[in-house]
């Protein structure tokens, strides 16, 4: 009953956090405000260029607004100016439309709007369709500036949401899918695995690549929402933690795919027989189950923002890795004994041990800490090379702030 009563509120919160829903509401609001302002300032009866420009300028993240907003505004204004000139000289005909598109694309490259070159032609076509009278054509410039200012103001004053939570959910969901696949591989490898079933698990491991691409897109959006956002402190640290976490999971999926390939080859070599001795198969299944749990714990660790929760997640991960390492050592002895009895498969058996070792090493807490420091140092060096003056100013402000807080204590 309680779940049914709270379901509408949960759906509303998810809708509020959905990027598509947020972008739709903000774009609609910005276009409406731009139109209301333009009706008061523009001599046109229906100043549609203002809401059109606002729609093109509003972005889903603050960083994308600041980094691409000016190029977008430049492309829109350029397209509007080209359309105004064409409306004054030739009007709208089939040949003028083709010439307009050609001129807009060429001018877009000249003014260097980069990825927004097609938008110059799009803006020119849309504006040419509503600009038919020479005596009112120049009013479109005023409307364009109004739309651009309103669009930039919406992104600067009403900062878009931070999409870290959504990216964290995607990373955890990826880890859960990896866990399920590991459990199935371990369970099947402990018995008689037909080659076709082992090949099916290999195809499942390959499909994880598509999942990683989707998670990477969510993470890129989260990284953009953290950059230059006044509501976020330590944005760089959040970005580096999430990015290195996804990189580690990606490496684990690659190694898991290689492990599935090795087991497929082993199933072909031992068709009709068990892949491992009973004791070795049980140890292998146990090890993959422990690694699978550690993968989920690792994902929880990299997506946890509260320090207390992060500390408990790290302790849980370290304990799971220690247990998995002990099981790995036992499996290594069993695989060695099996290889001595049947030397024909010693390469495949050794590859199995190498691959599980690689996964454990990637999730090691010391390895993760070292990787974080390396990434933070690399980002700091890149920023110093790219913005030396701003970096020196920021360091000076931080030293002054630290000195003031020290004196106050």
C-alpha positions in Angstrom: 0.0 0.0 0.0 2.8 2.5 0.9 4.7 1.6 -2.2 1.6 2.2 -4.3 1.0 5.6 -2.6 4.6 6.7 -3.2 4.8 5.5 -6.7 3.6 8.7 -8.3 6.2 10.7 -6.3 9.0 8.4 -7.3 8.0 8.7 -11.0 7.9 12.5 -10.7 11.4 12.6 -9.2 12.8 10.3 -11.9 11.1 12.5 -14.5 12.6 15.6 -12.9 16.1 14.0 -13.1 15.6 12.7 -16.7 17.9 14.6 -19.1 15.3 14.6 -21.8 12.6 16.0 -19.5 14.9 18.6 -18.0 16.1 19.8 -21.4 12.5 19.9 -22.7 11.2 22.0 -19.9 14.2 24.4 -19.9 14.1 24.9 -23.7 10.4 25.5 -23.6 10.7 28.0 -20.8 13.6 29.9 -22.4 11.8 30.1 -25.8 8.6 31.4 -24.1 10.5 34.0 -22.1 12.4 35.1 -25.2 9.2 35.5 -27.2 7.6 37.6 -24.4 10.6 39.9 -24.3 10.8 40.1 -28.1 7.1 41.1 -28.4 7.9 44.2 -26.4 11.2 45.1 -28.0 10.8 44.0 -31.6 8.6 45.8 -34.2 7.5 42.5 -35.6 4.0 41.3 -34.7 5.2 37.7 -34.3 9.0 37.7 -33.4 9.6 34.0 -33.8 13.3 34.3 -34.4 13.8 35.1 -30.7 12.4 31.8 -29.4 14.1 29.9 -32.2 17.5 31.3 -31.2 16.8 30.5 -27.5 15.9 26.9 -28.4 19.2 26.5 -30.2 21.3 28.1 -27.4 19.9 26.3 -24.3 22.2 23.3 -23.4 21.7 20.4 -21.0 24.8 21.2 -19.0 26.5 24.4 -17.9 29.9 23.4 -19.3 28.4 22.7 -22.7 26.8 26.1 -22.6 30.0 27.9 -21.8 32.2 25.9 -24.2 29.8 25.7 -27.1 27.3 28.4 -26.5 29.3 31.2 -28.1 30.0 29.1 -31.2 26.3 28.2 -31.4 25.3 31.8 -31.0 27.8 32.8 -33.7 26.3 30.2 -36.0 22.8 31.4 -35.4 23.6 35.0 -35.8 25.6 34.3 -39.0 22.7 32.3 -40.4 20.3 35.1 -39.6 22.4 37.8 -41.2 22.8 35.7 -44.4 19.1 35.1 -44.5 18.3 38.8 -44.0 20.7 39.7 -46.9 19.1 37.1 -49.2 15.6 38.3 -48.2 16.5 41.9 -49.1 18.1 41.0 -52.4 16.3 38.0 -53.9 13.6 36.7 -51.6 12.7 33.0 -51.3 12.8 31.0 -54.5 14.1 27.5 -55.3 17.4 28.7 -56.7 17.9 31.3 -53.9 17.3 28.6 -51.3 20.0 26.4 -52.8 22.4 29.3 -53.1 21.5 30.3 -49.5 22.4 26.8 -48.2 25.7 26.8 -50.2 26.7 30.3 -49.0 25.7 29.5 -45.4 27.9 26.4 -45.3 30.9 28.2 -46.8 30.5 31.2 -44.4 30.1 28.8 -41.5 33.6 27.4 -42.2 35.0 30.9 -42.6 33.7 32.1 -39.2 34.9 28.9 -37.6 31.8 27.6 -35.8 33.3 24.1 -35.9 30.5 21.5 -35.4 27.8 24.0 -35.8 28.4 24.7 -39.5 25.1 23.0 -40.5 23.3 25.1 -38.0 24.3 28.2 -40.0 22.3 26.9 -42.9 19.5 25.7 -40.8 19.1 29.0 -39.1 19.3 30.8 -42.4 16.6 28.6 -43.9 14.2 29.0 -40.9 14.7 32.8 -40.8 14.3 33.2 -44.5 11.0 31.5 -44.3 9.6 34.1 -41.9 11.6 37.0 -43.3 9.7 38.2 -46.4 9.6 41.9 -46.2 12.8 44.0 -46.6 11.6 46.8 -44.3 11.3 44.5 -41.3 14.1 42.1 -42.0 16.6 43.8 -39.8 14.4 43.3 -36.8 15.4 39.7 -36.9 18.9 40.7 -35.6 17.3 42.2 -32.5 15.2 39.1 -32.0 18.3 36.8 -32.4 20.2 38.8 -29.8 17.2 38.5 -27.4 17.0 34.8 -27.9 20.7 34.4 -27.4 20.8 36.4 -24.3 17.8 34.6 -22.8 19.3 31.2 -23.7 22.6 32.0 -22.1 20.9 33.5 -19.0 18.8 30.3 -18.5 22.0 28.2 -18.4 24.0 30.6 -16.2 21.3 31.6 -13.7 19.3 28.4 -13.7 22.2 25.9 -13.6 21.3 22.5 -15.1 21.2 19.5 -12.7 24.3 17.5 -11.9 24.0 14.1 -13.5 26.4 12.2 -11.2 23.7 10.1 -9.7 22.5 8.9 -13.0 26.0 8.1 -14.1 26.6 6.2 -10.8 23.5 4.1 -11.4 24.6 3.2 -14.9 28.0 2.1 -13.5 26.4 0.0 -10.8 24.0 -1.5 -13.3 27.0 -2.4 -15.6 28.7 -4.1 -12.6 25.6 -6.1 -11.8 25.5 -7.4 -15.4 29.1 -8.3 -15.2 28.4 -10.1 -11.9 25.6 -12.2 -13.4 27.7 -13.2 -16.3 30.6 -14.2 -14.1 28.2 -16.4 -12.0 26.9 -18.1 -15.0 30.3 -18.7 -16.4 31.6 -20.1 -13.1 28.6 -22.4 -12.6 28.7 -23.8 -16.1 32.5 -24.2 -16.1 32.3 -26.4 -12.9 30.6 -29.1 -14.9 30.5 -30.5 -18.5 30.2 -27.4 -20.6 29.3 -28.0 -24.3 31.3 -25.8 -26.7 28.1 -24.1 -28.0 27.2 -23.0 -24.4 30.7 -21.7 -23.8 30.5 -19.8 -27.1 27.1 -18.3 -26.0 28.8 -16.9 -22.8 31.5 -15.5 -25.0 28.9 -13.6 -27.1 27.4 -12.3 -23.9 30.8 -11.0 -22.8 31.2 -9.3 -26.2 27.8 -7.6 -25.8 29.1 -5.9 -22.7 31.0 -3.6 -25.0 27.7 -2.0 -26.1 26.8 -1.5 -22.4 30.1 0.2 -21.8 29.4 2.7 -24.6 26.1 3.6 -23.1 27.6 4.0 -19.6 30.4 6.1 -21.1 27.8 8.5 -22.7 26.1 8.9 -19.3 29.5 9.5 -17.6 30.4 12.1 -20.2 27.2 14.0 -19.5 27.9 13.8 -15.7 31.5 15.1 -16.3 30.2 18.0 -18.3 27.6 18.8 -15.5 30.4 19.0 -12.9 32.7 21.3 -14.9 32.4 25.0 -14.0 29.3 24.3 -12.0 29.1 26.7 -9.0 27.0 24.2 -7.0 29.7 21.5 -7.1 32.8 21.4 -4.9 35.7 19.2 -5.8 34.3 18.6 -9.3 37.6 17.4 -10.6 37.8 14.7 -7.9 34.3 13.4 -8.7 35.1 13.3 -12.4 38.4 11.4 -11.9 36.9 8.9 -9.5 34.0 8.1 -11.8 36.2 8.0 -14.9 38.9 5.7 -13.4 36.1 3.5 -12.0 34.6 3.0 -15.4 38.0 2.4 -16.9 38.6 -0.3 -14.4 35.3 -2.0 -15.1 36.0 -1.8 -18.8 39.3 -3.5 -18.3 37.5 -6.2 -16.3 35.0 -6.8 -19.0 37.8 -7.1 -21.6 39.6 -9.7 -19.4 36.3 -11.4 -18.8 35.8 -11.7 -22.6 39.3 -13.2 -22.9 38.5 -15.6 -20.1 35.3 -16.7 -21.9 37.4 -17.2 -25.0 39.8 -19.4 -23.1 37.0 -21.4 -21.6 35.5 -21.8 -25.1 38.7 -23.1 -26.4 39.1 -25.4 -23.4 35.5 -26.8 -24.0 36.4 -27.6 -27.6 39.6 -29.4 -26.5 37.7 -31.4 -23.9 34.4 -31.9 -25.7 32.2 -34.3 -23.8 34.4 -34.1 -20.7 34.6 -31.8 -17.7 36.5 -28.6 -18.2 38.2 -29.1 -14.8 38.6 -31.8 -12.2 35.6 -31.7 -9.7 37.6 -30.0 -7.0 39.2 -27.6 -9.4 35.9 -26.8 -10.9 34.3 -26.1 -7.5 37.2 -23.8 -6.6 36.9 -22.0 -10.0 33.2 -21.4 -9.4 33.8 -20.2 -5.9 36.5 -17.8 -7.1 34.4 -16.3 -9.9 31.5 -15.8 -7.4 33.8 -13.9 -5.0 35.2 -11.8 -7.9 31.7 -11.1 -9.1 30.7 -9.8 -5.6 33.9 -7.7 -5.5 33.0 -6.1 -8.9 29.7 -4.9 -7.5 31.4 -3.6 -4.3 34.0 -1.8 -6.5 31.2 -0.1 -8.4 29.5 1.0 -5.2 32.8 2.3 -3.9 33.5 4.6 -6.9 29.9 5.9 -6.9 29.7 6.6 -3.2 30.0 10.3 -2.3 29.7 10.3 1.5 33.0 9.6 3.1 31.7 7.3 5.8 29.9 5.1 3.3 32.9 5.2 1.0 35.2 4.0 3.9 32.8 1.1 4.7 32.6 0.2 1.0 36.4 0.2 0.7 36.7 -2.1 3.7 34.1 -4.5 2.3 35.9 -4.5 -1.1 39.3 -5.1 0.6 37.9 -8.1 2.6 36.4 -9.6 -0.6 39.6 -9.2 -2.5 41.6 -10.9 0.3 39.1 -13.8 0.3 39.3 -14.0 -3.5 43.1 -14.0 -3.4 43.1 -16.9 -1.0 40.8 -18.9 -3.3 42.9 -17.9 -6.2 46.0 -19.4 -4.5 44.1 -22.6 -3.9 42.9 -22.7 -7.5 46.5 -22.2 -8.7 47.7 -25.3 -6.9 44.8 -27.3 -8.3 45.3 -26.1 -11.8 49.0 -26.9 -11.6 48.2 -30.5 -10.5 45.7 -30.9 -13.3 48.3 -29.6 -15.8 50.8 -32.1 -14.6 48.3 -34.9 -15.2 47.3 -33.6 -18.6 50.0 -31.4 -20.1 48.2 -30.9 -23.4 46.0 -28.1 -21.9 48.6 -26.5 -19.7 48.5 -23.3 -21.8 44.8 -22.9 -21.5 44.8 -23.7 -17.8 47.6 -21.2 -17.2 45.6 -18.6 -19.2 42.6 -19.0 -16.9 44.7 -18.3 -13.8 46.4 -15.3 -15.6 43.1 -13.7 -16.5 41.5 -14.0 -13.0 44.7 -12.5 -11.6 44.4 -9.5 -13.9 40.8 -8.8 -12.7 41.9 -9.0 -9.1 44.9 -6.7 -9.7 42.7 -4.1 -11.5 40.3 -3.8 -8.5 43.1 -3.7 -5.9 42.6 -0.8 -3.5 46.3 0.3 -3.6 46.2 0.1 -7.4 43.1 2.3 -7.5 44.6 4.9 -5.1 47.8 5.1 -7.2 45.7 5.5 -10.3 43.6 8.3 -8.8 46.7 10.3 -7.8 48.2 9.8 -11.2 45.1 11.1 -12.9 44.7 14.1 -10.6 48.4 15.0 -11.2 47.9 14.7 -15.0 44.8 16.9 -14.9 46.6 19.5 -12.8 49.6 19.6 -15.2 47.3 19.9 -18.2 45.5 22.8 -16.6 48.8 24.5 -15.7 50.0 24.2 -19.3 46.6 25.3 -20.8 45.8 28.2 -18.4 49.0 29.2 -16.7 47.8 32.7 -15.6 44.4 31.4 -14.3 46.2 28.6 -12.4 48.6 31.0 -10.7 45.7 33.3 -9.7 43.7 30.4 -8.3 46.7 29.1 -6.3 47.2 32.7 -4.9 43.6 32.8 -3.8 43.8 29.4 -2.2 46.9 30.4 -0.2 45.2 33.6 1.0 42.1 31.7 2.0 44.2 29.1 3.8 46.1 31.8 5.6 42.9 33.6 6.6 41.3 30.4 8.0 44.6 29.6 9.9 44.5 33.1 11.5 40.9 32.7 12.5 41.6 29.5 14.3 
